[in-house]
Amino acid sequence: MLDRGQDQDWFTSREIVVEAALAGLGIYLFLVHMLCSRQPLIRPVLFRDINFASGLALMFAVGTLLVSSLALMTPWLQVMSNYPVETAGLVMAPRGLGNLVSIMLAGRLSARVDARLMVGTGLVLICASFWLMTGWTPDVSQREIIIAIVVQGAGMGMVFTPLQVLAFATLPPQFRTEGASLFSLLRNIGAAIGVSVTSALLSRNAQAMHEMIGASVTPFNRALHGWLNPATRSGAAVLDGMVNRQAQIVAYADDYVFLILTTLPAILLLFLMRRPKRA
């Protein structure tokens, strides 16, 4: 439903309606089974642990960023900045390096620094990287791109390990197997929803901005006189390409703002979580 909704015009499509009904029925049956069965797949007592419940919500929010940011950067580099596939891959590779270094650092600091502080720092770094990306244009330098994605990778690494420590710190050992499976499930669902939502927003915002910018591109606009005539077929084609390019730039920036607004509220969940007791 989420992946095909934009192409099928959402609930005007019979396919999307059927998929939404099946998804809603599945969620309903899962909840009924969990609350009424003597031996449910996931025991409701897990959600009484405030650290674990807050950790699940945080992991879902971070999961939306994990893949969607890559799904946005890849077409940006290849389509907007005209990078070859190999060059785009090499430019994005430092994100993994920043992730690796921060994971190692977080592991060493976990016994000395409050895990909530590390998770909060990681989320702020992720927001900072998205904020840098809102100012990108097709002419952005490789240096600026690499700085932003290294900061983003470092933020991701600062979040994952400390967040798992926080989420399972107060959970009784007999519930940890179920908790781990639910933790992974929420991360994967968040990633799937994040990619679908950002792709749909990118398409819709690009269309809206194309209409907004195109409204001022007319034969009567004096700014166009002397170099290009939108009344001719060739002039209209060139202008449409320029308008579409500018609309895409704004749409990408709007998506990055959306990811920031997804991340910032998640920081508030850290205030509900308790610090793990030291051994």
Secondary structure by P-SEA (a helix, b strand, c coil): cccccccccccccaaaaaaaaaaaaaaaaaaaaaaccccccccccccccaaaaaaaaaaaaaaaaccaaaaaaaaaacccccccaaaaaaaacaaaaaaaaaaaaaaaacccccaaaaaaaaaaaaaaaaaaaccccccccaaaaaaaaaaaaaaaaaccaaaaaaaaccccccaaaaaaaaaaaaaaaaaaaaaaaaaaaaaaaaaaaaaaaaccccccccccccccccccaaaaaaaaaaaaaaaaaaaaaaaaaaaaaacaaaaaacccccccccc
